[in-house]
């Protein structure tokens, strides 16, 4: 699951990112409102953690602009502003939940899990592509009914590709989506994980599921090819 954290307090952002990463989430961080809005508009996330008091553009404006633009990614507002009018305004502008600072990390995790379980906007429905079935909530992958054991990184990589079945995904997009925006990941690291994933998914069948598009990236095709 990919989260966008829009938080201008560097220490808070670092602590949250570290804790969420340890729970298995891929976290991208934006330190101001304009960057956060641009990232939310140009990338796919499963959930947005949004502070209200931000430099550039405040969280209220970000929520409104995302909803006006047809982006329905769940939004959890994190803020020290706990007055009832602020809570009501945030929810009316499109936020799905509201958590007041300071908060317990365990409560934050519970709120995140609850939002990710809600409806299709959370994108937690099972994904299928040819012989593959991926269950994001249970973190399981099956090929023709047989479960395949994947590492966390392999799972995130496959999920990213399956959500874009038939689409060519650029290498940079894969690296950002799986490892995060501030990780210095070499291109050959991606290639190594693709090889591992192919071995586990394709085995000795000879049917290629993940295809290389030279100079661009990779594409997962549901039908497979010999």
DRENBATI-784751 format. One record per residue (C-alpha): chain; residue in three letters; x, y, z. Coordinates in pm, whole numbers, plus 50000, padded with zeros to 5 digits. Each point is the difference from the previous one (the first is absolute). Layout:
<recs>
<rec c="A" r="ala" u="X" v="Y" w="Z"/>
...
</recs>
This chain:
<recs>
<rec c="A" r="unk" u="50000" v="50000" w="50000"/>
<rec c="A" r="unk" u="50131" v="50345" w="49902"/>
<rec c="A" r="unk" u="49942" v="50299" w="50229"/>
<rec c="A" r="unk" u="50064" v="50369" w="49942"/>
<rec c="A" r="unk" u="50093" v="50193" w="50315"/>
<rec c="A" r="unk" u="49968" v="50378" w="49966"/>
<rec c="A" r="unk" u="50165" v="50140" w="50313"/>
<rec c="A" r="unk" u="50228" v="50304" w="50039"/>
<rec c="A" r="unk" u="50145" v="49907" w="50339"/>
<rec c="A" r="unk" u="50311" v="49810" w="49895"/>
<rec c="A" r="unk" u="50042" v="49805" w="50324"/>
<rec c="A" r="unk" u="49635" v="49893" w="50006"/>
<rec c="A" r="unk" u="50016" v="49900" w="49632"/>
<rec c="A" r="unk" u="50316" v="49794" w="50055"/>
<rec c="A" r="unk" u="49856" v="49818" w="50303"/>
<rec c="A" r="unk" u="49672" v="49922" w="49825"/>
<rec c="A" r="unk" u="50172" v="49883" w="49684"/>
<rec c="A" r="unk" u="50232" v="49770" w="50195"/>
<rec c="A" r="unk" u="49716" v="49851" w="50204"/>
<rec c="A" r="unk" u="49771" v="49950" w="49701"/>
<rec c="A" r="unk" u="50280" v="49845" w="49794"/>
<rec c="A" r="unk" u="50058" v="49749" w="50280"/>
<rec c="A" r="unk" u="49631" v="49909" w="49970"/>
<rec c="A" r="unk" u="50044" v="49921" w="49630"/>
<rec c="A" r="unk" u="49879" v="50324" w="49843"/>
<rec c="A" r="unk" u="50184" v="50181" w="49721"/>
<rec c="A" r="unk" u="49999" v="50367" w="50104"/>
<rec c="A" r="unk" u="50066" v="50308" w="49788"/>
<rec c="A" r="unk" u="50048" v="50327" w="50190"/>
<rec c="A" r="unk" u="49922" v="50357" w="49893"/>
<rec c="A" r="unk" u="50119" v="50284" w="50223"/>
<rec c="A" r="unk" u="49768" v="50273" w="49871"/>
<rec c="A" r="unk" u="49653" v="50036" w="49856"/>
<rec c="A" r="unk" u="50090" v="50069" w="49637"/>
<rec c="A" r="unk" u="50226" v="49695" w="49979"/>
<rec c="A" r="unk" u="49742" v="49785" w="50174"/>
<rec c="A" r="unk" u="49724" v="50107" w="49761"/>
<rec c="A" r="unk" u="50220" v="49939" w="49695"/>
<rec c="A" r="unk" u="50098" v="49654" w="50122"/>
<rec c="A" r="unk" u="49640" v="49905" w="50080"/>
<rec c="A" r="unk" u="49883" v="50117" w="49657"/>
<rec c="A" r="unk" u="50271" v="49826" w="49799"/>
<rec c="A" r="unk" u="50041" v="49667" w="50184"/>
<rec c="A" r="unk" u="49778" v="49723" w="50132"/>
<rec c="A" r="unk" u="49983" v="49956" w="50378"/>
<rec c="A" r="unk" u="49781" v="49780" w="50217"/>
<rec c="A" r="unk" u="49971" v="50265" w="50274"/>
<rec c="A" r="unk" u="50106" v="50358" w="50067"/>
<rec c="A" r="unk" u="50104" v="50116" w="50349"/>
<rec c="A" r="unk" u="49947" v="50375" w="49986"/>
<rec c="A" r="unk" u="50100" v="50271" w="50245"/>
<rec c="A" r="unk" u="49788" v="50318" w="49994"/>
<rec c="A" r="unk" u="50250" v="50273" w="50086"/>
<rec c="A" r="unk" u="50243" v="49977" w="49708"/>
<rec c="A" r="unk" u="50220" v="50252" w="49820"/>
<rec c="A" r="unk" u="49888" v="50085" w="49649"/>
<rec c="A" r="unk" u="49652" v="49847" w="49996"/>
<rec c="A" r="unk" u="49811" v="49891" w="50311"/>
<rec c="A" r="unk" u="49849" v="49656" w="50047"/>
<rec c="A" r="unk" u="49643" v="50122" w="49959"/>
<rec c="A" r="unk" u="50081" v="50136" w="49654"/>
<rec c="A" r="unk" u="50182" v="49681" w="49902"/>
<rec c="A" r="unk" u="49702" v="49784" w="50100"/>
<rec c="A" r="unk" u="49757" v="50219" w="49808"/>
<rec c="A" r="unk" u="50213" v="50013" w="49686"/>
<rec c="A" r="unk" u="50053" v="49625" w="49999"/>
<rec c="A" r="unk" u="49628" v="49930" w="50032"/>
<rec c="A" r="unk" u="49912" v="50266" w="49741"/>
<rec c="A" r="unk" u="50250" v="49833" w="49767"/>
<rec c="A" r="unk" u="49835" v="49660" w="50034"/>
<rec c="A" r="unk" u="50269" v="49846" w="50222"/>
<rec c="A" r="unk" u="49828" v="49791" w="50266"/>
<rec c="A" r="unk" u="50301" v="49859" w="50184"/>
<rec c="A" r="unk" u="49911" v="49971" w="50372"/>
<rec c="A" r="unk" u="50129" v="50296" w="50202"/>
<rec c="A" r="unk" u="50086" v="49985" w="50371"/>
<rec c="A" r="unk" u="50064" v="50348" w="50139"/>
<rec c="A" r="unk" u="50266" v="50030" w="50271"/>
<rec c="A" r="unk" u="49998" v="50330" w="50182"/>
<rec c="A" r="unk" u="50022" v="50183" w="50331"/>
<rec c="A" r="unk" u="49688" v="50198" w="49908"/>
<rec c="A" r="unk" u="49727" v="49818" w="50189"/>
<rec c="A" r="unk" u="49726" v="50265" w="50011"/>
<rec c="A" r="unk" u="49665" v="49866" w="49882"/>
<rec c="A" r="unk" u="49973" v="50245" w="49706"/>
<rec c="A" r="unk" u="50339" v="49883" w="49871"/>
<rec c="A" r="unk" u="49898" v="49635" w="50024"/>
<rec c="A" r="unk" u="49671" v="50067" w="49824"/>
<rec c="A" r="unk" u="50168" v="50204" w="49728"/>
<rec c="A" r="unk" u="50258" v="49731" w="49930"/>
<rec c="A" r="unk" u="49737" v="49728" w="49972"/>
<rec c="A" r="unk" u="49773" v="50217" w="49787"/>
<rec c="A" r="unk" u="50285" v="50068" w="49757"/>
<rec c="A" r="unk" u="50053" v="49630" w="49942"/>
<rec c="A" r="unk" u="50219" v="49862" w="50278"/>
<rec c="A" r="unk" u="49900" v="49649" w="50111"/>
<rec c="A" r="unk" u="50130" v="50017" w="50356"/>
<rec c="A" r="unk" u="50167" v="50240" w="50243"/>
<rec c="A" r="unk" u="50266" v="49933" w="50263"/>
<rec c="A" r="unk" u="50116" v="50265" w="50245"/>
<rec c="A" r="unk" u="50365" v="50040" w="50101"/>
<rec c="A" r="unk" u="50148" v="49868" w="50219"/>
<rec c="A" r="unk" u="49869" v="49654" w="49925"/>
<rec c="A" r="unk" u="50092" v="49640" w="50075"/>
<rec c="A" r="unk" u="50178" v="49824" w="49714"/>
<rec c="A" r="unk" u="49785" v="49693" w="50066"/>
<rec c="A" r="unk" u="49688" v="50210" w="49954"/>
<rec c="A" r="unk" u="50141" v="50142" w="49676"/>
<rec c="A" r="unk" u="50061" v="49647" w="49870"/>
<rec c="A" r="unk" u="49645" v="49899" w="50092"/>
<rec c="A" r="unk" u="49857" v="50304" w="49819"/>
<rec c="A" r="unk" u="50211" v="49921" w="49693"/>
<rec c="A" r="unk" u="49884" v="49638" w="49996"/>
<rec c="A" r="unk" u="49638" v="50110" w="50035"/>
<rec c="A" r="unk" u="50026" v="50243" w="49708"/>
<rec c="A" r="unk" u="50174" v="49745" w="49781"/>
<rec c="A" r="unk" u="49712" v="49759" w="50061"/>
<rec c="A" r="unk" u="49738" v="50247" w="49880"/>
<rec c="A" r="unk" u="49853" v="49942" w="49658"/>
<rec c="A" r="unk" u="50157" v="50003" w="49657"/>
<rec c="A" r="unk" u="50179" v="50330" w="50051"/>
<rec c="A" r="unk" u="50241" v="49822" w="50230"/>
<rec c="A" r="unk" u="50093" v="49770" w="49713"/>
<rec c="A" r="unk" u="50003" v="49697" w="50229"/>
<rec c="A" r="unk" u="49794" v="49775" w="49773"/>
<rec c="A" r="unk" u="50177" v="49693" w="49868"/>
<rec c="A" r="unk" u="50194" v="50047" w="49677"/>
<rec c="A" r="unk" u="50006" v="49748" w="49717"/>
<rec c="A" r="unk" u="50215" v="49977" w="49688"/>
<rec c="A" r="unk" u="49985" v="49681" w="49798"/>
<rec c="A" r="unk" u="50098" v="49713" w="50234"/>
<rec c="A" r="unk" u="50097" v="50240" w="50280"/>
<rec c="A" r="unk" u="49787" v="50111" w="50294"/>
<rec c="A" r="unk" u="50129" v="50249" w="50258"/>
<rec c="A" r="unk" u="49829" v="50077" w="50329"/>
<rec c="A" r="unk" u="50136" v="50333" w="50135"/>
<rec c="A" r="unk" u="49827" v="49968" w="50337"/>
<rec c="A" r="unk" u="50127" v="49648" w="50073"/>
<rec c="A" r="unk" u="50334" v="50065" w="49828"/>
<rec c="A" r="unk" u="49966" v="49680" w="49797"/>
<rec c="A" r="unk" u="50064" v="49908" w="49637"/>
<rec c="A" r="unk" u="49869" v="49696" w="49814"/>
<rec c="A" r="unk" u="50068" v="49855" w="49657"/>
<rec c="A" r="unk" u="49724" v="49769" w="49879"/>
<rec c="A" r="unk" u="49896" v="49950" w="50363"/>
<rec c="A" r="unk" u="50349" v="49917" w="50129"/>
<rec c="A" r="unk" u="50139" v="50249" w="50251"/>
<rec c="A" r="unk" u="50336" v="50158" w="49918"/>
<rec c="A" r="unk" u="50220" v="50127" w="50282"/>
<rec c="A" r="unk" u="50137" v="50346" w="49927"/>
<rec c="A" r="unk" u="50216" v="50237" w="50202"/>
<rec c="A" r="unk" u="49857" v="50340" w="50091"/>
<rec c="A" r="unk" u="50185" v="50171" w="49716"/>
<rec c="A" r="unk" u="49900" v="49736" w="49747"/>
<rec c="A" r="unk" u="49638" v="50031" w="50109"/>
<rec c="A" r="unk" u="50002" v="50381" w="49968"/>
<rec c="A" r="unk" u="50161" v="49974" w="49658"/>
<rec c="A" r="unk" u="49742" v="49750" w="49874"/>
<rec c="A" r="unk" u="49711" v="50202" w="50146"/>
<rec c="A" r="unk" u="50126" v="50313" w="49826"/>
<rec c="A" r="unk" u="50014" v="49818" w="49666"/>
<rec c="A" r="unk" u="49666" v="49822" w="50044"/>
<rec c="A" r="unk" u="49820" v="50327" w="50069"/>
<rec c="A" r="unk" u="50128" v="50106" w="49657"/>
<rec c="A" r="unk" u="49958" v="49673" w="49809"/>
<rec c="A" r="unk" u="50060" v="50056" w="49631"/>
<rec c="A" r="unk" u="50163" v="50339" w="50058"/>
<rec c="A" r="unk" u="50370" v="50065" w="49954"/>
<rec c="A" r="unk" u="50137" v="50121" w="50335"/>
<rec c="A" r="unk" u="50313" v="50211" w="49990"/>
<rec c="A" r="unk" u="50296" v="49891" w="50207"/>
<rec c="A" r="unk" u="50000" v="50322" w="50203"/>
<rec c="A" r="unk" u="49631" v="49956" w="50084"/>
<rec c="A" r="unk" u="50062" v="49645" w="50122"/>
<rec c="A" r="unk" u="50291" v="50105" w="50218"/>
<rec c="A" r="unk" u="49807" v="50291" w="50151"/>
<rec c="A" r="unk" u="49685" v="49793" w="50051"/>
<rec c="A" r="unk" u="50176" v="49709" w="50170"/>
<rec c="A" r="unk" u="50301" v="50150" w="50179"/>
<rec c="A" r="unk" u="49881" v="50357" w="50052"/>
<rec c="A" r="unk" u="50093" v="50342" w="49868"/>
<rec c="A" r="unk" u="50307" v="50062" w="50212"/>
<rec c="A" r="unk" u="50175" v="49665" w="49965"/>
<rec c="A" r="unk" u="50310" v="49980" w="49784"/>
<rec c="A" r="unk" u="49919" v="49672" w="49826"/>
<rec c="A" r="unk" u="50211" v="49891" w="49706"/>
<rec c="A" r="unk" u="49832" v="49890" w="49679"/>
<rec c="A" r="unk" u="50171" v="49662" w="50016"/>
<rec c="A" r="unk" u="49838" v="49941" w="50339"/>
<rec c="A" r="unk" u="49663" v="50025" w="49830"/>
<rec c="A" r="unk" u="50117" v="49759" w="49730"/>
<rec c="A" r="unk" u="50112" v="49751" w="50264"/>
<rec c="A" r="unk" u="49662" v="50004" w="50171"/>
<rec c="A" r="unk" u="49821" v="49961" w="49667"/>
<rec c="A" r="unk" u="50209" v="49688" w="49933"/>
<rec c="A" r="unk" u="49915" v="49857" w="50341"/>
<rec c="A" r="unk" u="49632" v="50077" w="49948"/>
<rec c="A" r="unk" u="49998" v="49839" w="49656"/>
<rec c="A" r="unk" u="50159" v="49685" w="50139"/>
<rec c="A" r="unk" u="49734" v="49966" w="50269"/>
<rec c="A" r="unk" u="49703" v="50090" w="49779"/>
<rec c="A" r="unk" u="50096" v="49831" w="49674"/>
<rec c="A" r="unk" u="50206" v="49703" w="50116"/>
<rec c="A" r="unk" u="50065" v="49752" w="49720"/>
<rec c="A" r="unk" u="49674" v="50069" w="49819"/>
<rec c="A" r="unk" u="50166" v="50209" w="49729"/>
<rec c="A" r="unk" u="49706" v="50241" w="50005"/>
<rec c="A" r="unk" u="50141" v="50351" w="50045"/>
<rec c="A" r="unk" u="49782" v="50227" w="50218"/>
<rec c="A" r="unk" u="50234" v="50292" w="50065"/>
<rec c="A" r="unk" u="50147" v="50144" w="49681"/>
<rec c="A" r="unk" u="50292" v="50236" w="49955"/>
<rec c="A" r="unk" u="49946" v="50309" w="49788"/>
<rec c="A" r="unk" u="50355" v="50097" w="49917"/>
<rec c="A" r="unk" u="50097" v="50352" w="50091"/>
<rec c="A" r="unk" u="49670" v="50059" w="50178"/>
<rec c="A" r="unk" u="49902" v="49748" w="50268"/>
<rec c="A" r="unk" u="49777" v="49697" w="50048"/>
<rec c="A" r="unk" u="49645" v="49887" w="49925"/>
<rec c="A" r="unk" u="49794" v="49717" w="50146"/>
<rec c="A" r="unk" u="49779" v="49832" w="49741"/>
<rec c="A" r="unk" u="49716" v="49782" w="50125"/>
<rec c="A" r="unk" u="50013" v="49747" w="49718"/>
<rec c="A" r="unk" u="50367" v="49912" w="50025"/>
<rec c="A" r="unk" u="50213" v="49907" w="49700"/>
<rec c="A" r="unk" u="50221" v="49704" w="49922"/>
</recs>
